[in-house]
Amino acid sequence: MYQAFYKLRRSPFEITPDPSFLFPTKKHNDALAALYYGVRWRKGFVVLTGGVGTGKTLLLRCLLQLLEQSKDVKYAYLFNSRLSSLDFLQYVVRDFGLPASGKRKGELLFELCNFVVKRGLQNLTTVLIVDEAHNLSAEALEEVRLLTNLETAQHKLLQVVLVGQPELNDKLDSVSLTQLKQRITVRSHLEPLTLDETRGYIEKRMKLAGAESAEAFFPPATVEAVHRHSGGIPRLINTLCENGLMSAYGKQIQSVSSNIIRDLAREFRLDVIRPMQVQGATAVEDMDLQRAAKTLLDLYTSLNRPASANGGSTMSSARPIPQI
């Protein structure tokens, strides 16, 4: 909509992960190098974590581009990890191009293991890539661990790349997955961008879209506002900058002001403080506990009430008192 007005070839801040827009911060470069190294040198388990919107899926797309250039690599890419262990195996087997319909778990495992071993004997690399891996059940993760038992004296026959939010680390730290955790050989974590990195990120995207100078569109004060309200999260930077350009276009002005960014942050509720939500939930829980305690106290009182004046009894005092 606004590209012609700003004389841009394309929209610079699309949300979809496009490898051509990768901004090579040291953290992202190191993470991509670690992923590629872990796969190509057959290290077995490789783990990448990072907060929501920090660029994990974009790095995966870059990794897949690199792997597709190698004729000796075949991969299965799982992006929906909310699956049972059986559904998980069926998906992986099918994505490797193997027959999976109607097969039982044992048959699926045989099919997959046979495929991996045959490729290993030909010195070919086989990779299982799982995005959103923090959603995998403990049972599915255990299936993955068992698959990595396939190995030679030199290396693993199946390479596994697990990518997910920081909750993945918590899951891998659980006692039941100790064996899997001990097999992780390469590990990386993505952090939000710094202010300087945010400035470079915006500059690169604007130049790739055809702008001669990013600062003409996003002055220093605006970049600071973008970084402050986004927290350095690339996905939120894209959201603010994309909508900032649209808002400036609507006003028929060439530059995005810090006030526009501030208003957008308010509109998208980016400044809502999460701890307040937690406190609110805690307050509700406290009220529930207070109500429950009062109910138990009333019950305790009624159970111990003395006999009424007419000789009756509202509740037998011989009835056992509940343990509170």
matplotlib code that plots the C-alpha trace (Angstrom):
import matplotlib.pyplot as plt

x = [0.0, 2.7, 5.6, 4.9, 4.6, 8.0, 9.5, 10.2, 10.5, 8.8, 7.5, 10.6, 8.9, 6.9, 6.2, 6.9, 10.5, 12.4, 16.1, 17.1, 16.2, 18.4, 20.2, 23.5, 24.1, 26.9, 24.3, 22.4, 25.6, 26.9, 23.6, 23.3, 26.9, 26.2, 23.2, 25.0, 28.1, 26.0, 24.3, 27.1, 29.6, 26.9, 27.0, 23.6, 21.5, 21.5, 19.3, 18.3, 16.2, 15.0, 12.0, 8.9, 9.8, 13.6, 14.1, 14.3, 12.2, 14.1, 17.3, 15.8, 14.8, 18.4, 19.6, 17.2, 18.5, 22.1, 21.1, 19.2, 22.5, 24.0, 23.0, 23.9, 21.4, 17.8, 15.7, 12.2, 10.8, 8.2, 6.6, 3.5, 4.9, 1.6, 1.4, 1.2, 4.2, 2.5, 1.4, 4.9, 6.4, 3.8, 4.6, 8.4, 8.2, 5.9, 8.0, 11.0, 9.0, 8.3, 5.0, 3.3, -0.5, -2.0, 1.3, 1.6, 4.3, 6.7, 6.3, 7.0, 10.1, 11.4, 10.7, 12.5, 15.4, 16.0, 15.9, 18.4, 20.8, 20.8, 21.7, 24.3, 26.0, 26.2, 27.7, 24.6, 23.3, 19.7, 18.2, 15.1, 14.3, 11.6, 10.3, 8.3, 9.9, 8.8, 5.4, 6.6, 5.3, 7.8, 6.8, 7.6, 11.0, 11.8, 11.0, 13.5, 16.1, 15.7, 16.1, 19.5, 20.7, 21.4, 25.1, 28.5, 31.7, 32.4, 29.0, 25.2, 23.2, 20.3, 20.9, 18.2, 17.7, 15.3, 14.2, 11.9, 11.1, 13.0, 10.4, 12.2, 15.2, 12.9, 11.5, 15.0, 16.0, 13.4, 14.6, 12.8, 14.7, 18.2, 19.5, 18.4, 19.9, 23.2, 23.3, 23.0, 26.3, 25.6, 23.4, 22.6, 20.2, 18.9, 18.5, 16.6, 18.5, 20.3, 19.6, 22.5, 21.4, 17.9, 19.2, 21.2, 18.2, 15.9, 18.6, 19.3, 15.6, 14.9, 17.9, 16.9, 13.4, 15.0, 15.5, 18.6, 18.6, 16.7, 17.2, 15.0, 12.1, 13.1, 15.1, 17.2, 14.5, 12.1, 14.5, 14.9, 11.1, 10.9, 13.6, 12.0, 8.5, 9.5, 12.1, 14.4, 12.2, 12.5, 8.9, 7.7, 10.1, 8.6, 5.1, 5.9, 7.9, 5.4, 2.4, 4.5, 5.1, 1.4, 0.4, 2.9, 1.5, -2.0, -0.8, 1.1, 4.4, 7.8, 9.1, 7.8, 7.8, 8.4, 4.9, 3.5, 5.5, 4.3, 0.6, 1.1, 2.6, -0.4, -2.7, -1.0, -0.8, 2.9, 3.4, 1.0, 3.1, 2.9, 3.8, 0.5, -1.3, 0.4, -0.4, -4.0, -4.1, -2.5, -5.0, -7.9, -6.3, -5.9, -9.6, -10.5, -8.3, -10.0, -13.5, -12.4, -11.0, -14.2, -16.3, -14.2, -14.5, -18.2, -18.4, -16.1, -18.4, -21.6, -20.1, -19.2, -22.4, -24.0, -27.4, -30.4, -32.6, -35.4, -33.2, -32.5, -29.1, -28.2, -25.3, -24.0, -21.0, -19.8, -19.2, -15.5, -14.2, -12.6, -8.9, -8.2]
y = [0.0, 2.5, 1.1, 3.5, 6.5, 5.7, 4.5, 1.0, -2.2, -4.3, -4.2, -4.2, -5.5, -8.6, -10.9, -14.1, -15.4, -14.6, -15.8, -12.9, -10.5, -12.2, -9.6, -11.2, -10.2, -12.1, -14.1, -15.1, -15.9, -18.0, -19.8, -20.6, -21.7, -24.0, -25.5, -26.2, -27.5, -29.9, -31.3, -31.5, -33.0, -35.4, -34.4, -36.0, -33.6, -29.9, -27.5, -23.8, -21.8, -18.3, -16.1, -15.6, -13.6, -13.6, -15.2, -19.0, -20.0, -17.6, -19.2, -22.6, -21.4, -20.3, -23.7, -25.5, -23.4, -24.4, -28.1, -28.1, -27.1, -30.4, -33.5, -35.9, -34.5, -35.5, -33.9, -34.2, -30.9, -31.0, -27.7, -28.9, -30.5, -31.0, -34.6, -37.9, -40.2, -42.3, -39.3, -37.9, -41.1, -41.2, -37.6, -38.1, -41.4, -39.7, -36.6, -38.8, -40.1, -43.5, -45.4, -44.7, -45.1, -47.9, -48.9, -49.7, -48.1, -51.1, -51.0, -47.3, -47.6, -50.5, -48.4, -45.4, -47.2, -49.2, -46.0, -44.2, -47.2, -47.6, -43.9, -44.1, -47.0, -44.8, -42.0, -39.8, -37.4, -37.8, -35.0, -34.6, -30.9, -30.1, -26.5, -25.5, -28.4, -27.1, -28.4, -32.0, -34.4, -36.3, -39.5, -38.0, -36.7, -40.1, -41.6, -39.1, -40.1, -43.8, -43.0, -41.5, -44.8, -45.6, -44.8, -46.0, -45.9, -42.4, -40.6, -40.6, -41.9, -39.5, -35.9, -34.1, -30.4, -29.2, -25.6, -24.0, -21.4, -21.3, -23.8, -26.4, -26.0, -26.6, -29.7, -31.1, -30.4, -32.8, -36.0, -38.2, -36.7, -36.8, -39.3, -37.0, -33.9, -35.7, -36.4, -32.7, -31.7, -28.3, -25.7, -22.0, -19.4, -16.2, -13.0, -9.8, -7.2, -4.3, -0.7, -0.7, -4.0, -2.7, 0.3, -2.0, -4.3, -1.5, -0.1, -3.4, -4.1, -0.7, -0.9, -4.3, -2.8, -0.1, 2.9, 5.0, 6.0, 4.3, 7.4, 9.4, 7.1, 6.2, 9.0, 8.2, 9.1, 6.8, 3.9, 4.4, 4.3, 1.2, -0.5, 0.6, -0.6, -3.8, -4.9, -5.7, -8.6, -8.7, -9.7, -6.7, -4.4, -5.6, -4.9, -1.4, -0.4, -1.9, -0.1, 3.0, 3.3, 2.7, 5.3, 7.9, 7.1, 7.7, 11.1, 11.6, 12.3, 10.8, 10.2, 7.9, 9.9, 8.6, 9.7, 7.4, 4.5, 5.4, 5.4, 2.1, 0.5, 1.6, 0.3, -3.1, -3.1, -3.6, -1.6, -3.8, -5.0, -8.7, -8.9, -7.1, -9.9, -12.4, -10.4, -10.2, -14.0, -14.4, -12.1, -14.2, -17.3, -15.8, -14.9, -18.5, -19.8, -17.4, -18.6, -22.2, -21.6, -19.9, -22.8, -25.3, -23.1, -23.0, -26.7, -27.3, -25.0, -26.7, -30.2, -29.0, -27.1, -28.3, -29.9, -27.5, -26.4, -28.8, -31.8, -32.3, -32.2, -30.2, -32.5, -35.5, -34.5, -38.1, -37.6, -37.3, -33.8, -33.3, -32.7, -29.2]
z = [0.0, 1.1, -1.1, -4.0, -1.7, -0.1, -3.3, -1.8, -3.8, -1.1, 2.4, 4.7, 7.9, 7.0, 9.9, 7.9, 8.4, 5.2, 5.2, 2.9, 5.8, 8.4, 10.4, 11.3, 15.0, 16.7, 18.6, 15.5, 13.6, 16.4, 16.7, 13.0, 12.9, 15.9, 14.2, 11.0, 12.7, 14.9, 11.8, 9.3, 11.8, 13.1, 16.7, 17.6, 19.7, 19.0, 20.9, 20.2, 22.6, 22.7, 23.7, 21.5, 18.4, 18.8, 15.4, 16.0, 13.1, 10.8, 11.7, 11.0, 7.5, 7.0, 8.2, 5.8, 2.9, 3.7, 4.1, 0.8, -1.0, 0.2, -1.8, 1.0, 3.6, 4.0, 6.7, 8.3, 9.5, 12.3, 13.0, 14.9, 18.0, 19.9, 19.0, 20.8, 20.5, 17.9, 15.8, 16.2, 14.7, 11.9, 10.9, 10.9, 8.9, 6.4, 6.1, 5.2, 2.3, 3.9, 4.1, 7.4, 7.0, 9.1, 10.6, 14.3, 16.5, 16.2, 12.4, 12.2, 14.3, 12.2, 9.0, 10.4, 11.9, 8.7, 6.7, 9.0, 9.1, 5.3, 4.8, 7.5, 5.7, 2.6, 4.7, 4.2, 6.8, 8.1, 10.2, 12.3, 13.0, 15.5, 15.8, 18.9, 20.6, 24.1, 23.2, 22.8, 25.4, 27.6, 25.8, 22.4, 23.6, 24.9, 21.5, 20.0, 22.5, 21.7, 18.0, 18.7, 20.0, 16.3, 16.0, 14.8, 16.7, 15.2, 15.1, 15.4, 12.5, 13.2, 13.9, 16.0, 16.1, 18.9, 18.7, 21.2, 23.9, 27.2, 28.6, 26.6, 28.9, 31.9, 30.3, 29.5, 33.1, 34.4, 36.0, 33.5, 30.6, 32.2, 29.6, 26.8, 28.3, 28.7, 25.0, 23.9, 22.4, 20.9, 22.6, 21.8, 23.1, 21.4, 23.3, 22.3, 20.2, 21.9, 20.9, 18.4, 17.0, 16.6, 14.7, 12.4, 12.0, 10.8, 8.5, 6.8, 6.2, 4.9, 2.5, 1.2, 0.5, -1.6, 0.8, 0.4, 4.1, 6.9, 9.1, 6.8, 7.7, 11.3, 13.0, 16.1, 18.6, 16.7, 16.8, 20.5, 20.9, 18.8, 20.9, 24.2, 23.3, 21.6, 24.1, 21.2, 20.1, 16.2, 15.7, 17.7, 15.9, 12.6, 14.0, 15.2, 12.1, 9.6, 11.3, 11.8, 8.0, 7.4, 9.9, 8.5, 5.0, 6.2, 7.4, 4.2, 6.0, 5.1, 8.6, 11.4, 14.6, 18.1, 19.0, 16.3, 17.8, 21.3, 20.1, 18.3, 21.4, 23.4, 20.7, 20.7, 24.5, 24.4, 27.6, 29.6, 32.6, 32.9, 36.6, 37.3, 35.6, 37.8, 40.9, 39.8, 39.4, 42.8, 44.4, 43.0, 44.3, 47.7, 47.7, 46.7, 49.6, 52.0, 50.9, 51.2, 54.7, 55.8, 54.4, 56.4, 59.5, 59.2, 58.7, 61.8, 63.9, 62.8, 63.6, 67.1, 67.9, 71.2, 71.3, 70.9, 73.8, 72.8, 73.3, 69.6, 67.9, 64.8, 64.2, 66.2, 68.2, 67.8, 64.0, 63.3, 62.7, 59.3, 59.2, 58.0]

ax = plt.figure().add_subplot(projection="3d")
ax.plot(x, y, z, "-o")
ax.set_aspect("equal")
plt.show()
